[in-house]
Amino acid sequence: MKSILALLLTFPILCFAQSIQETCVSLPANGTVVDFEMFNDTLYATGFFSSICGEQAAFIATWDQGIWTPSPLGLTDPGHSLNVIDEHLYIARYEESIDSNWVYVYDGDNLETMGQGVYLTTASGFSELPNIYSIIEFNDEIYACGEFDRVGTASISGIMKWNGTAWTDVGGGLSGNIQNSAPVMFPHTMVVFENELYVGGNFRFAGATEVNGLAKWDGTNWSAMDGGFNSTVYGLGIFNNTLYAGGSFTSASGNTLNRIARWNGSSWESPGFGFIENSAQDFIFVHTLESIDNDFFIAGGLKKVIYDDMTEELCNGVVSFDGSALNTYEGGVPGNDIEAIAKSNENELLFGGGVFGAGYTGILSSNSLFESEVESALTIYPNPSTDYIQIASKHPFQIIACHNLAGEHVRLNLDQNRIDVRSMDSGIYFITIKLSNKFLTYKIGVQ
């Protein structure tokens, strides 16, 4: 009689689940991956990592033929955001000392600082440093925001714009912090919508106007939006010609919200769902809002979706919204926050994040193979096995990741095209293999 394990493996091996698979089989990034950006047909990643996929990388890496590799560009401090403006790559950096920081610009050949450095005269610790969080173009000018109250010798607070030769003040700048929040001023994100610039973060005032975390700049004046929020705005995004805000907030002007809100033209409202804790230890926040093709990706420290009808659904790190329904990607990426999302040249969706000093990168491919193609693509034998599982293919392939039934990443010992399973616990595992730019998930057994 066959064992239960062998019987389970007689079912179809291939899975076409809409799940996100980790990209680094060897070693993940050793720090959070914060942002992605396409530049000169290359996808760049930046964040707190100094190594990725087992290789040394100075806070910046590139996606190359299915794997993250260190970029020769290199940074001296972690990066927070990347943005392409006028065929140049702009880099907003964290700073790991209390002295100064700069906006960096890369033209494809040279990496240079832009103008004078920014300073935070009250800098005193890791969370109170001269950090730059976001860079954007508005009205043909470049704006940058972050934690600073001086630029060079000029008193400029929270946000600055480039006049062609130097950074200048923007309407008196940003100041203060939202009441009952952390006593730190940090503008965190910017987006342009309907010819106006929106800035989100933790700040109380824009110029002399009380705004509480979200301010609108028309090129001349600041204005508030419905009184703002009760806590930090980390992300802003546009979907279906509507402005969305995400963060750690739970209300706006007395209206209950759960970390995400939609602007209806006069006030902030629930988009039909929000995000709540799954356990008492969870810190829930929306960090990134990104429109890709026909979907709106919402990412951050997510654990559970709560719908307006009070039903709940588990999620981890990222969901997408098509305007009517959410996709939680079979529970997302347990144990990780997601902050970076982008689409590669090969039609792959890539995700980056991590938590507590450990980085994460994952992939979701929109490609698929017909069943007849799949059946002849790979041969996996013996399966199950007690020592080695051989993989044979007519075409080049790459093993991307392995997960157990709980969805936890398992590191594989590879011997050419063989998987050494001798040290693995008995049970069923799922391996993801990249074949001809398609991502296939197979079931394997260890006895």
C-alpha positions in Angstrom: 0.0 0.0 0.0 1.3 3.5 -0.9 2.1 5.9 2.0 -0.2 8.9 2.5 2.6 11.1 1.3 3.0 9.2 -2.0 -0.8 9.3 -2.5 -0.9 13.0 -2.1 1.8 13.3 -4.8 -0.2 11.4 -7.3 -2.5 14.4 -7.6 -1.5 17.0 -10.3 1.9 18.5 -9.3 1.5 21.9 -11.0 -0.2 24.7 -9.2 -1.4 27.9 -11.0 -2.1 29.7 -7.7 -2.0 33.5 -7.6 0.7 33.5 -4.9 3.8 35.6 -4.4 7.1 33.6 -4.4 10.3 34.7 -2.8 13.1 35.4 -5.3 16.3 34.7 -3.4 16.8 30.9 -2.8 20.2 31.4 -1.1 20.1 34.5 1.2 17.4 37.2 1.2 18.4 40.9 1.6 19.7 41.7 5.1 17.6 44.9 5.3 14.2 46.2 4.2 13.7 46.8 0.5 11.8 50.1 0.3 11.4 51.1 -3.4 11.7 50.1 -7.0 12.0 52.2 -10.2 12.7 51.5 -13.9 15.6 53.5 -15.3 17.2 53.0 -18.7 15.3 49.6 -19.1 16.7 48.4 -15.8 14.7 47.9 -12.6 16.5 49.3 -9.6 15.8 48.5 -5.9 16.9 50.5 -2.9 16.4 50.3 0.9 18.3 49.3 4.1 20.0 46.2 2.7 23.8 45.9 2.3 23.5 42.4 0.8 20.9 40.7 -1.4 20.7 37.2 -2.7 23.9 36.4 -0.9 25.9 39.1 -2.6 27.2 42.4 -1.1 25.2 45.4 -2.3 25.5 49.0 -1.1 21.8 49.8 -0.6 21.0 49.5 -4.3 20.5 46.5 -6.6 19.2 45.7 -10.1 16.9 42.9 -11.4 18.7 40.9 -14.0 17.4 37.7 -15.7 15.4 36.6 -12.7 17.6 37.5 -9.9 18.7 40.5 -7.9 22.3 41.6 -8.3 24.3 44.4 -6.7 24.4 47.6 -8.7 27.8 49.1 -9.4 26.2 52.5 -8.6 26.4 52.0 -4.8 25.2 54.3 -2.0 26.8 55.3 1.2 23.5 55.2 3.1 20.1 53.5 2.8 17.7 54.8 0.1 14.1 55.5 0.6 12.7 56.3 -2.8 13.7 56.4 -6.5 12.1 58.5 -9.2 12.9 59.2 -12.9 12.6 62.8 -14.0 13.8 64.1 -17.4 15.9 60.9 -18.0 17.7 61.1 -14.7 17.3 58.9 -11.7 16.7 60.8 -8.5 17.5 59.1 -5.1 16.0 60.1 -1.8 18.2 58.8 1.1 17.9 58.1 4.7 20.9 59.4 6.7 22.6 57.3 9.3 24.4 60.2 11.0 23.1 63.4 12.6 25.0 65.8 10.3 23.6 66.2 6.8 22.0 64.6 3.8 21.6 65.3 0.0 19.4 64.6 -2.9 21.3 62.4 -5.4 20.9 62.3 -9.1 22.2 59.7 -11.6 22.4 60.4 -15.3 23.4 56.8 -16.3 27.1 57.5 -16.0 27.7 59.7 -12.9 26.1 59.9 -9.5 26.2 63.4 -8.0 24.7 65.4 -5.2 22.2 68.1 -6.1 22.6 71.5 -4.5 23.3 72.0 -0.8 22.7 69.5 1.9 19.8 69.3 4.3 20.1 69.5 8.0 17.9 68.8 11.0 19.0 71.1 13.8 17.1 69.0 16.4 18.6 65.7 15.2 19.3 63.3 18.1 18.6 59.7 17.2 17.8 57.1 14.5 14.3 58.3 14.0 15.2 62.0 14.1 17.8 62.5 11.4 18.0 64.6 8.2 16.2 62.2 6.0 14.8 62.7 2.5 11.8 60.6 1.7 10.3 61.6 -1.7 11.3 63.5 -4.9 8.8 64.5 -7.6 8.3 66.9 -10.5 5.5 69.5 -10.3 5.0 72.4 -12.7 8.4 71.6 -14.4 10.2 72.0 -11.0 11.7 69.3 -8.8 10.4 69.1 -5.2 11.9 67.0 -2.3 10.4 66.5 1.1 11.7 64.9 4.4 13.0 65.6 7.9 14.9 68.8 7.7 14.7 72.4 8.9 17.7 73.9 7.2 19.1 73.6 3.7 22.7 74.9 3.5 22.4 78.0 5.7 18.8 78.8 4.7 15.8 78.1 7.0 13.7 75.7 4.9 11.5 73.2 6.7 10.1 69.8 5.4 9.9 70.6 1.7 12.0 72.3 -0.9 12.0 73.0 -4.6 14.8 73.4 -7.1 15.1 76.7 -9.0 17.8 75.5 -11.4 20.7 76.4 -9.2 19.6 76.0 -5.5 16.9 74.6 -3.2 14.3 77.2 -2.2 11.4 77.5 0.3 7.9 76.3 -0.5 5.2 78.5 1.0 6.8 78.7 4.4 7.4 74.9 4.6 5.9 72.2 6.8 6.2 72.0 10.6 4.9 70.4 13.8 3.4 67.0 14.2 -0.1 65.6 14.3 -1.5 65.9 17.9 -1.1 62.8 20.0 1.4 61.4 17.5 5.1 60.9 17.7 6.8 64.3 18.2 8.6 64.1 14.9 8.0 66.1 11.8 8.4 64.0 8.6 6.7 64.6 5.3 6.8 61.1 3.7 5.2 61.0 0.3 4.1 63.2 -2.6 1.8 62.8 -5.6 0.6 65.1 -8.4 -3.2 65.0 -9.0 -5.3 67.3 -11.2 -2.5 69.9 -11.5 -1.9 70.2 -7.8 0.8 68.7 -5.5 -0.3 66.6 -2.5 2.1 66.0 0.4 1.5 63.4 3.1 3.3 62.5 6.3 3.4 63.5 10.0 3.2 67.3 10.2 0.6 69.7 11.6 1.1 72.8 9.5 1.8 73.8 5.9 2.8 77.4 6.0 0.4 78.9 8.6 -2.5 76.4 7.6 -3.3 73.5 9.9 -3.5 70.4 7.7 -2.7 67.4 10.0 -0.8 65.0 7.8 -2.0 66.0 4.3 -1.5 69.3 2.5 -2.3 70.5 -1.0 -0.1 73.0 -2.9 -1.4 74.7 -6.0 2.0 76.4 -6.8 1.2 79.5 -4.7 -0.8 78.5 -1.6 -1.2 75.6 0.8 -4.7 74.3 1.7 -6.1 71.6 4.0 -8.3 68.7 3.1 -11.2 68.0 5.4 -9.1 68.7 8.5 -6.6 66.0 7.8 -6.0 62.8 9.8 -5.3 61.6 13.4 -2.0 59.9 12.5 0.7 59.6 9.8 0.0 59.4 6.1 2.7 57.2 4.5 1.3 56.7 1.0 -0.7 58.6 -1.7 -1.9 57.1 -4.9 -4.3 57.7 -7.8 -6.7 55.0 -9.0 -9.7 55.4 -11.4 -9.1 59.2 -11.3 -9.5 59.2 -7.5 -7.1 60.2 -4.8 -6.3 57.6 -2.1 -4.3 58.0 1.1 -2.8 55.3 3.3 -1.0 55.3 6.6 -1.4 54.5 10.3 -4.5 56.7 10.8 -7.8 55.5 12.1 -10.0 58.6 11.5 -10.4 61.9 9.6 -12.6 64.7 10.9 -14.3 62.3 13.3 -15.1 59.7 10.6 -13.7 56.2 11.4 -11.2 54.8 8.9 -8.9 51.9 8.9 -5.5 53.0 7.5 -6.9 53.8 4.0 -9.2 56.5 2.7 -10.6 57.8 -0.5 -11.3 61.4 -1.3 -14.8 62.0 -2.6 -14.3 65.6 -3.5 -15.2 67.1 -0.2 -14.2 64.6 2.5 -12.3 61.4 3.2 -14.3 58.1 3.2 -13.8 54.4 3.4 -13.2 52.7 0.0 -15.3 49.8 1.3 -12.5 48.1 3.3 -9.6 48.8 5.6 -6.9 47.0 7.6 -6.8 45.9 11.2 -4.7 43.9 13.6 -4.6 40.2 13.7 -2.9 40.2 17.1 -2.4 42.7 19.8 1.3 43.1 18.9 0.6 44.2 15.3 1.4 47.7 14.1 -0.8 48.2 11.0 0.0 50.7 8.3 -0.4 51.3 4.6 2.9 52.4 3.1 2.6 52.2 -0.7 -0.3 52.8 -3.1 0.6 51.9 -6.7 -1.6 51.7 -9.9 -0.3 49.0 -12.3 -2.3 48.2 -15.4 -5.9 47.9 -14.2 -5.1 47.1 -10.5 -4.4 49.3 -7.5 -1.8 47.7 -5.2 -2.0 48.5 -1.5 1.1 47.5 0.6 2.6 47.9 4.0 2.3 46.4 7.4 -1.0 44.6 6.6 -2.4 41.6 8.5 -6.2 41.5 8.1 -8.7 43.1 5.8 -12.0 44.4 7.4 -14.8 45.2 5.0 -17.5 47.7 5.6 -20.0 44.9 6.3 -17.6 43.9 9.1 -16.5 40.6 7.5 -12.8 39.9 7.7 -10.1 38.2 5.6 -6.4 37.5 6.4 -3.8 39.3 4.3 -0.1 39.8 4.7 1.8 42.7 3.3 -0.1 43.4 0.1 -3.4 43.3 -1.6 -4.7 44.6 -5.0 -8.0 46.3 -5.8 -9.7 46.2 -9.2 -12.4 48.8 -8.2 -14.8 46.2 -6.9 -12.9 43.3 -5.2 -9.7 42.7 -3.4 -7.1 40.0 -4.2 -5.1 38.9 -1.1 -2.8 36.6 -3.1 -3.6 33.5 -1.0 -2.6 35.3 2.2 0.3 37.4 0.8 3.7 37.1 2.4 3.4 36.1 6.1 6.0 37.7 8.4 6.8 40.6 6.1 5.8 44.1 5.4 5.7 45.1 1.7 6.8 48.6 0.6 8.1 48.3 -3.0 6.0 47.2 -6.0 7.0 47.4 -9.7 6.5 45.7 -13.1 9.6 44.5 -14.9 10.3 44.6 -18.6 9.4 40.9 -18.7 5.8 41.5 -17.4 6.7 40.3 -13.9 5.3 41.9 -10.8 8.0 42.3 -8.2 7.5 43.0 -4.5 10.0 44.2 -1.9 9.9 44.7 1.9 11.0 42.9 5.0 10.8 43.5 8.8 13.2 44.0 11.7 16.5 44.0 9.7 15.5 41.1 7.4 14.7 41.9 3.8 12.2 40.3 1.4 11.8 40.2 -2.4 9.0 38.3 -4.2 7.6 37.8 -7.6 4.2 37.2 -9.2 4.2 36.4 -12.9 1.2 37.2 -15.1 2.4 34.5 -17.6 1.0 31.0 -17.8 1.6 27.9 -19.9 -1.0 25.6 -21.4 -1.3 22.3 -19.6 0.1 20.3 -22.6 3.2 22.6 -22.5 3.6 22.2 -18.8 3.4 18.4 -18.8 6.4 18.2 -21.1 8.3 21.1 -19.6 9.9 19.4 -16.6 10.5 16.0 -15.1 10.9 15.7 -11.3 12.0 12.3 -9.9 12.0 10.4 -7.7 9.1 12.1 -6.0 8.8 11.6 -3.0 12.4 11.0 -2.0 14.5 10.3 1.0 17.8 11.8 -0.3 17.8 13.6 -3.7 15.1 14.8 -6.1 16.3 15.3 -9.7 14.9 17.9 -12.0 15.3 17.4 -15.8 14.2 19.8 -18.5 14.7 20.4 -22.3 15.0 24.2 -21.5 17.1 26.2 -19.1 15.4 26.7 -15.7 16.0 28.3 -12.4 14.7 27.2 -8.9 13.3 30.4 -7.4 11.9 29.3 -4.0 10.6 26.6 -1.8 7.8 26.8 0.8 6.3 24.4 3.2 2.6 23.8 3.7 2.5 26.8 6.2 3.8 29.1 3.5 7.2 29.5 5.2 10.3 29.9 3.0 12.7 26.8 3.2 16.2 27.1 2.0 17.2 24.4 -0.5 20.6 22.6 -0.8 21.2 22.4 -4.5 23.6 20.0 -6.2 23.5 21.1 -9.9 20.0 20.0 -10.9 19.4 17.9 -7.8 17.7 18.9 -4.6 19.4 17.4 -1.5 16.4 16.7 0.8 18.3 14.6 3.4 18.2 17.4 6.0 14.6 18.4 5.4 11.7 17.3 7.6 9.3 14.8 6.1 6.3 16.4 4.4 5.1 18.2 1.3 6.8 21.3 -0.1 6.2 23.6 -3.0 9.0 24.6 -5.3 8.7 27.5 -7.7 10.7 27.2 -11.0 11.3 29.9 -13.6 11.2 28.4 -17.1 11.2 30.6 -20.3 10.1 33.6 -18.3 7.2 31.7 -16.8 6.9 30.7 -13.1 5.7 27.2 -12.3 5.0 25.8 -8.8 5.5 22.0 -8.3 4.7 19.8 -5.3 7.5 17.6 -3.9 7.6 15.2 -1.1 10.3 14.3 1.5 10.0 10.9 3.2 
